[in-house]
Amino acid sequence: MTMVCHRPEGLEQLEAQTNFTKRELQVLYRGFKNVRPPRAISHSLILQFTQECPSGVVNEETFKQIYAQFFPHGDASTYAHYLFNAFDTTQTGSVKFEDFVSALSILLRGTVHEKLRWTFNLYDINKDGYINKEEMMDIVKAIYDMMGKYTYPVLKEDTPRQHVDVFFQKMDKNKDGIVTLDEFLESCQEDDNIMKSLQLFQNVM
């Protein structure tokens, strides 16, 4: 796929929309142009924006390739697909710099409530406003697949299903087979174990 050039919104507008200062946005946009090994996946994605097109847009295939470099023992493609869709809020098939920076602002500096709403959106794969058990299973399995078979301690094959069963039972408070945003927020904030588990995806951002 061809990388399409895109001029980002003014820094003043991005500053108003995110938790970053104008100077920090300048660093995010320009500061990673020097070719050096990225220290984190988020750094690598920013590097991709600036290297491929100085005012660029990144497509899903490139996004997946970046993630694959960081998880050589696993398959990161499915999780990268879900994460890309969460960044691509307008469903255009591409992520602009401001899309990425807005998500990064929430994940790094947002309130607990903002982070949980963003996480809910990630798990709500079909964007119908609810999370069902299949969607939760798809995300959790994608994370385990990405981490690969060389985890310690070694995980049993049914571990993702066991985790999903426990979490879904806690979250689906009215037992109607779906988890609403309110149920998700309430469950996460009252259960430290759920909060710690949900932080896993932030650690692979």
Number of C-alpha atoms within 10 A of each C-alpha: 8 7 14 14 15 14 13 17 12 10 18 11 12 19 16 11 13 19 18 20 14 17 11 14 19 12 12 19 21 17 14 19 16 10 8 9 9 13 8 12 16 17 16 20 21 21 24 20 26 21 16 14 16 18 18 22 25 26 19 19 14 15 20 19 13 19 22 17 12 16 16 12 15 17 20 24 22 17 23 23 15 18 22 23 20 24 23 19 14 11 11 10 14 23 23 22 23 23 18 20 22 17 19 18 15 19 18 12 14 16 11 15 13 13 19 22 16 18 19 22 22 22 23 22 21 12 12 8 13 20 25 18 18 14 18 24 19 18 22 23 19 22 22 19 19 23 18 16 15 10 10 6 6 8 13 9 10 9 13 20 17 12 15 20 14 11 19 21 14 18 24 19 16 11 11 8 15 19 26 18 18 11 16 21 17 13 20 21 14 10 13 11 11 17 15 10 14 15 13 12 15 12 9 16 15
